[in-house]
């Protein structure tokens, strides 16, 4: 057997993943791998970036010589297409580059040491090298488990290596033929992109080697059994299960999000992966360093094959129609990506068609893919077909981002002889926004509604405010704005009512006033998973806005409907215009003492807001109770209805006259006075959907100390606040609704103590943090900015789902 030359390494990605591929390439160089690295790009360069600046060869997938390349790019999603070309890349390296061997690595891999075991196997006669997902059972209920691995494939194809031989080339030819049309995610029919076919490889290639070394392809699917750490004798050497770590597969990592270990699983969190947390955070920094090329943000460059030739979005649903209706084979780009939409507009022949209730091929593909839609609209009945046709042009068009021309085509088919929609009663609504909310409540939900209205108005959105009656204790303040009565004249409604109350929205608002309007629920949630019990809330709205990425991730996992991050707007007001001495005198706060402030509502659950942690940190930070000691102001309300929790708080502060407890309903102006009168704000929360008090105090230029977890991390950083580290702990029984099995943060007590001491002692620190915080909030959360985001989204909604007659919720018209 002749000796092998150095294997060629390669990866595959589209432009949006170039940061990952560049990070992989850098890790190969740093680990001492002296080999050619090639990137196959499932995309087009087309002047959108300079490939020479990458530092390694970049070959567009259309140059691989695949006769059916454009057909594959049309029928497959971006992920499917990236996996479908893998055997053709190996073939190109063998046939064109004349490589003796080739090693494929997913772009989201980081290499730590040369892959010597792989080289040895290829050198000594193995034609194919694979790594299994797991070498021990994963029979617990979490994802992934053994059943999931059976569905998606025994071997993970984030890594695969071939030696050029007759056996391997025969297998690559067979594998490539399968992937021309079968590289799909279809677990119901036993297919999972390119990977599932590899289960047959050990039977088809007798010289297949299964590499079981624990340091190869370490990832979320096997980390449970492979402890990753660094030995005390050599802290520079990472190990997996006591052996050298050669590469870690960061599958499911999201660049820019330190709260996610892998979005593909629920078995492990950032706080339960041990030393891997350090690896994760370092990897995220490396991704950020490679995210731009010559000043161009790579992830902002759109996927070339994501649009038709006229720029119209080519959705995954349209691809399924294409795949079902077009024979595979050599096709031109224009044939696959042309502007003729007849293929998608045509009526589905397998469904009975009714006048005014068309079921198009595109609609049918969506219907087949959605179990909930199939249940709601059975196409075997005329009523189901009418309901589905109406859903398709209203909610469906938004949930599936159906291109506007295809929505308009369906609307034309629904029109009667006079051009009016058969299913529609005459409704005349103006573009604008009716906002329902607890405008007279001190609660965060009430405050958010007031801020949201002012932001919308600042952006020129025609809007009116409609009062929802809260409980007596939460309906006591002056809204500070006119409140309308009667039905809203506008086509869109913004419901500042959380998901649990949205389920009974028909009892809060006359259903007639909801009918025909596009309904947006403004929801927040403070835990990682949204309760299944709230799923009916999604039926009451067409779209969800939520103030943070943390909440958006939780809601998006429960619905196909649009979920948009729409932060709470926070005004930045002039400083120094209030009489702090007078305010402190009125609130019984000693005028000469440094004052920390913390705040919470008992109805928001004391265990989540965690004021007792602030009390403990304050007392440990300042054990000397003399006249020079700072004071702590605790603003709360609702203690009269939460007597047990109030008793715990009173017991915690008993005997310490430095702690001022204010249990009362404050007007917005009173809250502004209180925030201005204090010197620093502390929030040692366990989780926040947003953190409005944090943002408001930052906007006032106050030094803020807060837990570095959940919704507030969208707008807090080391530059603008003192972030407190934490460990993840289970939510205890009774601490929060639907908390069973969920986790939240336990802020580090020592860090909080040190932070409070530093803030109280260092005027320059307070000024630096306060100034940076005010600037940051003004630049990211102003009324004008958030109002513009609201206006732009409403414009998108109208563009996506309207006829010339204005926006209409057609589902209302047929129910």
C-alpha positions in Angstrom: 0.0 0.0 0.0 1.4 3.4 -1.0 1.8 6.1 1.6 -0.8 8.8 1.7 0.0 12.4 1.2 -1.4 14.9 3.7 -5.2 14.7 3.5 -7.1 17.8 2.3 -9.5 19.3 4.9 -12.7 21.0 3.8 -16.0 22.4 5.0 -19.3 23.6 3.4 -21.4 26.6 4.2 -23.4 29.5 2.8 -22.2 33.1 3.2 -24.2 33.6 6.5 -22.0 30.9 8.1 -18.6 32.2 6.9 -17.7 33.4 10.5 -18.0 29.8 11.6 -15.9 28.5 8.6 -13.2 31.1 9.2 -13.1 30.2 12.9 -12.7 26.5 12.0 -9.8 27.3 9.6 -8.1 29.4 12.3 -8.4 26.5 14.8 -6.8 24.1 12.3 -3.8 26.4 11.9 -3.5 27.0 15.7 -3.7 23.3 16.4 -0.7 22.6 14.1 -2.6 21.0 11.2 -0.4 21.7 8.2 -2.8 20.9 5.4 -4.8 22.5 2.6 -8.2 23.7 3.6 -10.9 24.3 1.0 -14.3 25.8 1.5 -17.2 24.9 -0.8 -19.7 27.7 -0.8 -23.4 26.9 -1.3 -24.0 30.5 -2.5 -22.7 33.0 -5.0 -19.9 35.4 -4.5 -21.2 37.7 -7.2 -19.3 40.8 -5.9 -20.9 40.5 -2.4 -17.5 39.9 -0.7 -13.9 39.4 -1.6 -13.2 35.6 -1.5 -9.4 36.3 -1.7 -9.6 37.9 1.8 -10.7 34.6 3.4 -7.2 33.2 3.3 -8.2 29.8 1.8 -9.7 28.6 -1.5 -13.4 29.2 -1.8 -15.3 27.2 -4.5 -18.9 28.0 -5.4 -21.1 24.9 -5.4 -22.3 25.5 -9.0 -18.7 24.9 -10.1 -18.6 21.3 -8.8 -20.0 20.0 -12.1 -23.3 18.8 -10.7 -25.7 18.7 -13.7 -28.7 19.2 -11.4 -27.2 21.9 -9.2 -29.8 24.6 -9.7 -32.6 22.0 -9.4 -31.2 20.9 -6.1 -30.8 24.5 -4.9 -34.5 25.1 -5.7 -35.9 22.0 -4.1 -33.8 22.0 -1.0 -33.7 24.4 2.0 -30.4 26.1 2.7 -29.5 23.5 5.3 -30.5 20.6 3.1 -28.5 22.0 0.2 -25.4 22.4 2.3 -25.5 18.7 3.2 -26.6 17.5 -0.3 -23.4 18.5 -2.0 -21.1 16.7 0.4 -20.4 13.6 -1.7 -19.8 15.8 -4.7 -17.2 17.8 -2.8 -15.3 14.6 -2.0 -15.5 13.5 -5.6 -14.2 16.9 -6.8 -11.2 16.7 -4.4 -10.4 13.2 -5.6 -11.0 13.8 -9.4 -9.9 17.4 -9.8 -7.6 18.1 -6.9 -6.2 14.6 -7.0 -6.2 14.3 -3.2 -5.3 10.9 -1.8 -7.7 11.5 1.2 -10.1 14.2 2.3 -11.5 15.1 5.7 -14.8 16.9 6.1 -15.5 19.1 9.1 -18.7 21.1 9.8 -18.0 24.8 10.0 -19.2 25.0 13.6 -16.3 22.8 14.8 -13.2 23.9 16.6 -10.1 21.8 16.3 -7.7 21.6 19.3 -5.2 18.9 18.2 -4.2 17.3 15.0 -6.5 14.5 13.9 -3.7 11.9 14.2 -6.0 9.0 14.8 -7.9 9.7 11.6 -4.7 10.0 9.6 -3.5 6.7 11.0 -6.7 4.9 10.1 -6.6 6.3 6.5 -2.9 5.5 6.2 -3.4 1.9 7.3 -6.2 0.9 4.9 -9.4 2.4 6.1 -11.4 3.8 3.1 -14.0 5.6 5.3 -13.8 6.9 8.9 -16.9 7.7 10.9 -17.7 8.8 14.4 -21.0 7.7 16.1 -23.1 10.3 17.9 -22.9 8.4 21.1 -21.1 5.3 22.5 -23.5 4.9 25.5 -27.3 4.9 25.8 -29.2 8.1 26.1 -32.4 6.6 27.2 -33.7 9.5 29.4 -36.6 11.6 28.1 -34.7 14.7 27.2 -33.5 15.5 23.7 -31.6 14.0 22.1 -32.2 10.4 23.2 -31.7 7.0 21.7 -34.9 7.2 19.6 -33.9 10.6 18.2 -30.5 9.2 17.2 -32.2 6.3 15.5 -34.2 8.8 13.5 -31.4 11.1 12.5 -28.6 8.6 12.0 -26.1 6.6 14.0 -23.1 8.6 12.7 -22.7 12.3 12.9 -21.7 13.7 9.6 -20.2 16.9 11.0 -17.1 14.8 10.5 -16.4 12.2 7.8 -13.2 11.1 6.1 -12.6 9.2 2.9 -9.5 7.7 1.3 -9.5 7.6 -2.5 -10.1 4.1 -3.5 -12.4 2.1 -5.8 -14.7 1.2 -2.8 -15.0 4.7 -1.5 -15.6 6.2 -5.0 -18.3 3.6 -5.6 -20.0 4.5 -2.4 -19.7 8.3 -3.1 -21.4 7.7 -6.5 -24.3 5.9 -4.8 -24.5 8.4 -2.0 -24.5 11.3 -4.4 -27.3 9.8 -6.5 -29.5 9.5 -3.4 -28.9 13.1 -2.4 -30.0 14.5 -5.8 -33.7 14.4 -4.5 -33.7 12.7 -1.1 -31.6 15.0 1.1 -34.6 16.1 3.1 -35.6 16.4 6.8 -38.5 13.9 6.7 -38.2 11.8 9.9 -41.7 10.4 9.3 -40.4 8.6 6.2 -37.0 7.7 7.7 -34.9 10.4 6.0 -32.6 13.0 7.6 -30.6 14.9 5.0 -27.3 13.2 4.0 -26.7 11.6 7.4 -29.3 8.8 7.5 -27.8 7.2 4.4 -24.5 6.7 6.2 -26.0 4.1 8.5 -25.5 1.7 5.5 -21.9 2.7 5.0 -20.3 0.0 7.2 -22.2 -2.7 5.2 -21.4 -1.1 1.8 -17.7 -0.3 2.5 -16.0 -3.2 4.2 -13.0 -1.1 5.2 -15.0 1.4 7.2 -13.5 2.4 10.5 -15.7 3.6 13.4 -13.6 5.9 15.5 -14.6 5.6 19.2 -11.9 7.9 20.7 -13.8 10.2 23.2 -11.9 13.3 22.1 -13.4 13.3 18.6 -16.7 15.0 17.7 -17.6 16.0 21.3 -20.9 17.7 21.3 -24.3 18.0 23.0 -25.3 14.5 21.9 -22.4 12.8 23.9 -21.3 15.4 26.4 -23.3 13.6 29.2 -20.8 10.7 28.9 -17.6 12.7 28.1 -16.4 14.9 30.9 -14.4 17.8 29.4 -11.8 19.4 31.6 -8.2 20.4 31.9 -5.8 18.4 34.0 -4.1 20.3 36.8 -0.7 19.1 35.6 -1.2 20.7 32.1 -4.0 23.3 32.2 -3.3 24.2 28.5 -4.4 20.7 27.4 -8.2 20.1 27.1 -9.3 16.5 27.6 -12.4 14.5 27.1 -13.0 11.6 29.5 -9.3 11.7 30.4 -8.0 11.6 26.8 -6.9 14.4 24.6 -9.6 16.6 23.1 -9.1 16.8 19.3 -12.2 18.7 18.2 -15.4 20.0 19.7 -18.6 20.3 17.6 -20.5 23.5 18.7 -23.6 22.4 16.9 -26.6 24.7 17.7 -24.5 27.5 19.1 -25.9 30.9 18.2 -23.3 33.7 17.6 -23.9 36.5 20.0 -26.0 34.6 22.5 -24.2 33.4 25.6 -27.4 31.8 27.1 -27.6 29.0 24.5 -25.3 26.0 24.5 -27.2 24.3 21.7 -30.6 25.3 20.3 -31.1 21.7 19.1 -31.5 20.1 22.5 -32.9 20.5 26.0 -30.6 18.1 27.9 -28.0 20.6 28.8 -27.8 24.3 29.6 -24.9 26.8 29.7 -24.9 26.3 33.5 -24.8 22.5 33.5 -21.9 21.9 31.0 -19.1 22.5 33.5 -15.8 23.6 32.1 -17.3 23.6 28.6 -18.8 26.9 29.5 -15.3 28.4 29.2 -14.9 26.8 25.8 -18.3 28.1 24.7 -17.6 31.7 25.6 -14.2 31.6 24.0 -15.7 30.1 20.9 -18.3 32.9 20.8 -15.6 35.5 21.0 -13.8 33.8 18.1 -16.9 33.9 16.0 -17.4 37.6 16.7 -13.8 38.2 15.6 -14.5 36.5 12.2 -18.0 38.0 11.7 -16.9 40.8 9.4 -14.7 40.7 6.3 -13.3 44.0 4.9 -15.9 45.9 7.0 -18.8 43.7 5.7 -21.0 41.9 8.1 -21.1 38.4 6.6 -24.3 37.2 8.3 -26.1 40.1 6.8 -25.5 39.0 3.2 -28.6 37.1 2.1 -28.6 33.6 0.7 -28.4 33.9 -3.1 -30.7 30.9 -3.6 -33.2 32.3 -1.1 -34.9 34.4 -3.7 -36.2 34.1 -7.2 -34.5 35.9 -10.0 -36.6 39.0 -9.4 -35.7 39.2 -5.7 -39.0 37.7 -4.4 -38.5 35.4 -1.4 -38.3 31.7 -2.3 -39.8 30.1 0.8 -39.3 26.6 2.1 -43.0 25.9 1.4 -42.6 26.9 -2.2 -39.6 24.6 -2.4 -41.8 21.7 -1.4 -44.2 22.5 -4.2 -41.3 22.8 -6.6 -40.0 19.4 -5.5 -43.4 17.7 -5.8 -44.2 19.1 -9.2 -40.8 19.3 -11.1 -38.9 16.3 -12.4 -35.3 16.4 -11.2 -32.6 16.8 -13.8 -30.4 19.3 -15.5 -32.1 22.7 -15.3 -31.1 26.3 -16.0 -31.1 28.9 -13.3 -34.0 30.7 -14.9 -36.0 27.5 -15.1 -35.6 26.9 -11.4 -35.6 30.5 -10.1 -37.7 32.3 -12.7 -40.5 34.7 -12.0 -43.4 32.6 -13.3 -45.5 31.8 -10.2 -48.1 29.6 -11.9 -46.6 26.5 -10.3 -47.5 27.8 -6.9 -50.8 29.6 -7.8 -52.4 26.6 -9.5 -55.3 24.9 -7.6 -54.4 21.6 -6.0 -55.9 18.8 -8.1 -56.3 16.3 -5.2 -58.6 18.7 -3.3 -62.2 19.5 -4.2 -62.4 23.2 -5.0 -65.3 25.5 -4.1 -66.1 28.9 -5.6 -64.5 31.6 -3.4 -62.5 29.1 -1.4 -59.4 28.1 -3.4 -56.8 25.6 -2.1 -53.7 26.2 -4.2 -50.7 24.0 -4.5 -48.8 26.2 -2.1 -51.6 26.3 0.3 -51.9 22.5 0.2 -48.2 22.1 0.9 -48.5 24.3 4.0 -51.7 22.4 5.1 -49.8 19.0 4.8 -46.9 20.4 6.9 -49.1 21.7 9.8 -50.9 19.2 12.0 -52.7 22.1 13.8 -54.0 23.5 10.6 -55.1 20.1 9.3 -57.1 19.6 12.5 -58.6 23.1 12.4 -59.5 23.0 8.7 -60.3 19.5 7.4 -60.2 19.8 3.6 -62.7 17.0 3.2 -65.5 19.4 4.2 -66.7 22.6 2.4 -66.6 24.4 5.7 -63.0 23.3 6.3 -62.0 24.4 2.8 -63.6 27.8 3.3 -61.9 28.3 6.6 -58.5 27.2 5.3 -58.7 29.5 2.3 -59.5 32.4 4.6 -56.7 31.4 7.0 -54.2 31.2 4.1 -54.6 34.8 3.1 -54.7 36.2 6.6 -52.7 34.4 9.4 -51.1 31.8 7.1 -49.6 34.5 4.9 -47.8 36.0 7.8 -46.9 32.8 9.7 -45.3 31.4 6.5 -44.1 34.8 5.0 -45.9 34.0 1.8 -44.8 36.4 -0.9 -47.4 39.1 -1.5 -48.1 38.2 -5.2 -49.2 34.7 -4.2 -51.4 36.1 -1.4 -53.0 38.5 -3.9 -53.5 35.7 -6.4 -55.4 33.7 -3.8 -57.5 36.8 -2.9 -58.4 37.3 -6.5 -59.6 33.7 -6.7 -61.7 34.3 -3.6 -63.4 37.3 -5.2 -67.0 37.1 -6.5 -68.2 38.6 -9.8 -68.2 42.1 -8.4 -64.6 41.8 -7.1 -65.7 41.7 -3.4 -64.5 38.8 -1.3 -67.1 36.2 -1.0 -66.2 35.4 2.6 -66.0 39.0 3.8 -68.5 41.2 5.3 -68.0 44.9 4.5 -65.5 46.3 6.9 -63.9 49.7 6.6 -60.8 50.1 8.8 -58.1 52.7 8.6 -54.4 52.0 8.9 -53.5 52.6 12.5 -53.2 50.9 15.9 -55.6 50.5 18.7 -53.7 49.8 22.0 -55.5 48.0 24.8 -53.8 48.0 28.1 -53.9 48.5 31.9 -53.1 52.2 31.5 -54.0 53.0 35.1 -52.0 50.3 36.7 -48.6 50.8 38.4 -47.5 47.3 37.2 -44.9 46.7 34.6 -47.6 45.7 32.1 -49.3 49.0 32.7 -46.1 51.0 32.4 -45.2 49.2 29.2 -48.6 50.1 27.6 -48.1 53.8 28.5 -44.6 53.8 27.1 -45.7 51.9 24.0 -48.4 54.4 23.2 -46.0 57.3 23.4 -43.5 55.6 21.2 -46.2 54.8 18.6 -47.4 58.4 18.6 -43.8 59.7 18.3 -43.4 57.7 15.1 -46.6 59.1 13.5 -48.7 56.0 13.9 -52.4 56.8 14.1 -53.4 55.3 17.4 -55.8 55.3 20.3 -55.6 54.0 23.9 -58.3 51.7 25.3 -58.4 51.0 29.0 -58.6 47.5 30.4 -59.8 47.4 34.0 -57.3 45.9 36.4 -58.0 45.0 40.0 -58.8 47.7 42.4 -55.2 47.8 43.9 -53.8 48.1 40.4 -56.2 50.7 38.9 -55.4 53.8 40.9 -53.1 56.1 38.9 -53.8 58.7 36.4 -53.0 57.3 32.9 -51.6 60.7 31.8 -53.2 60.3 28.4 -56.7 60.4 26.8 -58.5 57.1 26.9 -60.8 56.2 24.0 -64.2 54.4 24.1 -66.0 52.5 21.4 -64.6 50.2 18.7 -61.2 51.0 17.3 -61.3 52.4 13.7 -57.9 51.0 13.0 -56.9 47.8 11.2 -54.4 46.6 13.9 -54.7 46.0 17.6 -51.9 45.8 20.1 -53.0 43.9 23.2 -50.8 44.7 26.2 -52.1 41.6 28.0 -49.9 38.7 28.9 -50.4 35.3 27.4 -52.3 33.8 30.3 -54.9 36.6 30.2 -55.0 36.6 26.4 -56.7 33.2 26.6 -59.7 35.1 28.1 -59.5 38.2 25.9 -63.1 37.8 24.8 -64.2 38.4 28.4 -62.0 41.5 28.7 -62.9 43.1 25.3 -66.2 42.9 23.4 -65.4 40.3 20.7 -67.1 42.6 18.2 -64.3 45.1 18.8 -61.7 42.4 17.9 -63.3 41.2 14.8 -61.6 42.0 11.5 -58.5 43.5 13.1 -55.0 42.1 13.0 -54.2 41.3 16.6 -50.8 41.6 18.1 -50.2 40.2 21.6 -47.5 42.0 23.6 -46.3 39.4 26.0 -43.4 38.9 28.3 -42.2 35.7 30.1 -39.5 35.1 32.6 -38.6 31.4 32.2 -36.9 29.5 29.5 -40.0 27.5 28.4 -43.5 28.8 27.9 -46.2 26.6 29.5 -48.0 24.2 27.2 -51.2 25.4 29.0 -50.9 28.7 27.2 -51.0 27.3 23.7 -54.6 28.5 23.3 -53.4 32.1 23.7 -51.7 31.9 20.3 -55.1 31.2 18.8 -56.3 34.6 20.0 -53.6 36.6 18.2 -52.0 36.8 14.8 -48.6 37.8 16.0 -46.6 38.2 19.2 -44.4 41.1 20.2 -42.1 40.6 23.2 -39.6 42.9 24.8 -36.4 40.7 24.7 -34.7 38.0 22.8 -34.9 35.9 26.0 -38.7 36.0 25.9 -38.9 35.7 22.1 -36.9 32.4 22.1 -39.4 30.9 24.6 -42.5 32.0 22.7 -41.1 31.1 19.3 -40.6 27.5 20.4 -44.4 27.2 20.9 -45.8 28.7 17.7 -45.5 29.0 14.0 -46.8 32.6 14.2 -44.5 35.5 13.9 -42.7 36.4 17.1 -40.9 39.8 17.1 -38.6 41.4 19.6 -40.1 44.9 20.2 -38.2 46.4 23.2 -39.9 48.6 25.8 -39.2 52.2 24.9 -37.5 54.1 27.7 -37.3 57.9 27.7 -34.0 59.6 28.6 -34.9 62.7 30.7 -32.8 65.7 31.7 -30.9 65.1 34.9 -30.6 67.5 37.9 -34.0 69.2 37.4 -35.6 67.6 40.4 -35.1 68.7 44.0 -33.6 65.5 45.5 -33.6 66.9 49.0 -37.3 67.7 48.9 -38.1 64.3 47.4 -36.1 62.5 50.1 -37.8 64.5 52.8 -41.2 63.6 51.4 -40.3 59.9 51.2 -38.6 59.8 54.7 -35.2 59.0 53.1 -32.3 60.6 55.0 -31.0 63.4 52.7 -27.3 63.1 53.4 -26.8 59.3 53.0 -25.9 57.3 49.9 -29.1 55.4 48.9 -29.4 52.1 47.0 -32.8 51.4 45.5 -34.5 48.1 44.7 -38.1 47.6 43.6 -40.6 44.9 42.9 -44.3 44.0 42.8 -45.5 41.2 44.9 -47.7 40.0 42.1 -44.6 39.6 40.0 -43.4 37.0 42.6 -40.9 37.9 45.3 -38.9 34.7 44.6 -38.2 35.9 41.1 -37.4 39.6 41.9 -35.3 38.3 44.8 -35.2 41.3 47.1 -34.0 39.2 50.0 -30.7 38.7 48.2 -30.3 42.4 47.9 -31.0 42.8 51.6 -28.4 40.1 52.4 -25.8 41.7 50.1 -26.4 45.1 51.6 -26.0 44.0 55.2 -22.8 42.1 54.4 -21.4 44.9 52.3 -22.0 47.5 55.1 -22.0 45.7 58.5 -21.2 48.9 60.4 -24.5 50.6 61.2 -23.3 54.1 61.7 -24.2 57.5 60.3 -21.9 57.1 57.4 -23.4 53.8 56.2 -25.4 53.8 53.0 -29.1 53.1 53.2 -31.3 50.7 51.1 -34.7 51.8 49.8 -37.1 48.9 49.0 -40.0 50.0 46.8 -42.8 47.4 46.6 -46.5 47.2 46.4 -49.1 44.5 46.9 -47.9 43.5 50.3 -51.4 43.5 51.7 -52.4 40.7 49.4 -49.2 38.7 49.9 -49.0 38.6 53.7 -46.6 35.6 53.9 -44.0 37.1 51.5 -44.4 40.5 53.1 -43.8 38.9 56.5 -40.6 37.4 55.2 -39.4 40.7 53.9 -40.3 42.5 57.1 -38.4 39.9 59.1 -35.3 40.3 56.9 -35.2 44.1 57.4 -36.3 44.1 61.1 -34.0 46.0 63.4 -32.0 47.8 60.7 -33.1 51.4 60.5 -30.9 51.9 57.4 -33.5 50.0 55.3 -36.5 52.0 54.2 -39.5 49.9 53.2 -42.0 51.7 50.9 -45.1 49.5 50.3 -47.5 51.7 48.3 -48.9 52.5 44.9 -46.8 55.2 43.2 -47.8 57.3 40.2 -45.4 57.5 37.3 -44.2 60.9 38.5 -43.7 59.5 42.0 -41.6 56.7 40.6 -39.6 59.1 38.6 -39.0 61.1 41.8 -37.9 58.1 43.7 -35.5 56.9 40.9 -34.0 60.4 40.8 -33.6 60.6 44.6 -31.5 57.5 44.9 -27.9 57.0 43.9 -27.8 53.4 42.6 -30.3 50.7 41.6 -29.8 47.1 42.5 -31.7 44.1 40.9 -30.4 40.7 42.0 -33.3 39.1 40.1 -33.5 35.5 39.1 -35.0 36.2 35.7 -36.5 39.2 33.8 -38.6 39.3 30.7 -37.1 42.8 30.1 -36.2 44.7 33.3 -38.0 48.0 32.9 -36.8 49.4 36.3 -33.2 48.6 35.3 -33.6 50.4 32.0 -35.4 53.4 33.5 -32.7 53.9 36.2 -30.0 53.6 33.5 -31.8 56.3 31.5 -31.6 58.5 34.5 -27.8 58.1 34.7 -27.8 55.9 37.8 -25.2 53.3 38.5 -26.9 49.9 38.2 -26.0 46.5 39.7 -27.9 43.6 38.2 -27.9 39.9 37.5 -26.3 39.2 34.1 -29.1 36.9 33.0 -32.3 37.0 30.9 -34.1 39.9 29.2 -32.0 42.7 30.6 -28.9 41.4 28.9 -30.2 42.9 25.6 -29.4 46.4 26.9 -26.9 45.9 29.8 -23.2 45.2 29.4 -20.0 45.6 31.5 -19.7 49.1 30.0 -23.0 50.3 31.3 -23.7 48.4 34.5 -22.0 46.1 37.0 -23.2 42.7 35.9 -23.4 40.0 38.6 -22.5 36.5 37.7 -24.8 33.6 38.6 -25.3 29.9 38.7 -28.4 28.2 37.3 -30.7 26.6 39.9 -34.0 24.8 39.6 -37.2 26.8 40.2 -38.5 25.6 43.6 -42.0 24.4 44.0 -44.4 27.4 44.6 -41.8 30.0 43.6 -43.2 30.8 40.2 -46.1 29.6 38.0 -45.3 26.7 35.8 -41.8 26.6 37.3 -41.6 22.8 37.7 -38.6 21.4 35.7 -37.4 24.9 34.8 -34.2 26.8 35.9 -33.3 30.4 36.6 -30.3 32.3 38.0 -29.0 32.5 41.5 -26.8 35.7 41.6 -23.4 35.4 43.1 -23.6 36.9 46.7 -19.9 37.8 46.9 -19.9 39.7 43.6 -23.0 41.6 44.7 -21.4 42.6 48.0 -18.2 43.8 46.2 -20.3 45.7 43.7 -22.3 47.5 46.3 -19.1 48.5 48.2 -17.5 49.7 45.0 -20.4 51.8 43.8 -20.9 53.4 47.2 -17.2 54.3 47.5 -16.2 55.4 44.0 -17.8 58.6 42.6 -15.9 58.2 39.3 -17.2 54.7 38.8 -20.8 55.9 39.4 -20.3 58.8 37.0 -18.7 56.6 34.3 -21.4 53.9 34.5 -24.3 56.4 34.7 -23.1 58.4 31.7 -22.5 55.3 29.6 -25.9 53.9 30.6 -27.8 57.1 29.6 -26.1 57.3 26.3 -26.7 53.6 25.6 -30.4 53.7 26.5 -30.9 56.9 24.4 -29.3 55.2 21.4 -31.2 52.0 21.6 -34.5 52.4 23.4 -35.8 55.9 22.7 -39.4 56.6 21.9 -38.5 57.6 18.3 -36.4 54.4 17.7 -38.9 51.9 19.1 -41.8 53.8 17.5 -40.1 53.5 14.1 -39.7 49.8 14.7 -43.4 49.5 15.4 -44.3 51.5 12.4 -42.1 49.5 10.1 -43.5 46.2 11.3 -47.0 47.4 10.8 -46.1 48.4 7.3 -44.7 45.0 6.7 -47.8 43.3 8.0 -50.0 45.4 5.6 -47.7 44.7 2.7 -47.7 40.9 3.3 -51.3 40.3 4.1 -53.6 42.9 2.4 -55.7 43.5 -0.6 -56.4 46.9 -2.0 -59.3 47.1 0.5 -57.1 47.1 3.6 -56.0 44.6 6.1 -58.6 42.0 7.2 -58.5 39.0 9.5 -60.4 36.6 7.1 -60.6 33.9 9.8 -63.0 36.2 11.6 -65.2 36.6 8.6 -65.9 32.9 8.2 -66.3 32.0 11.9 
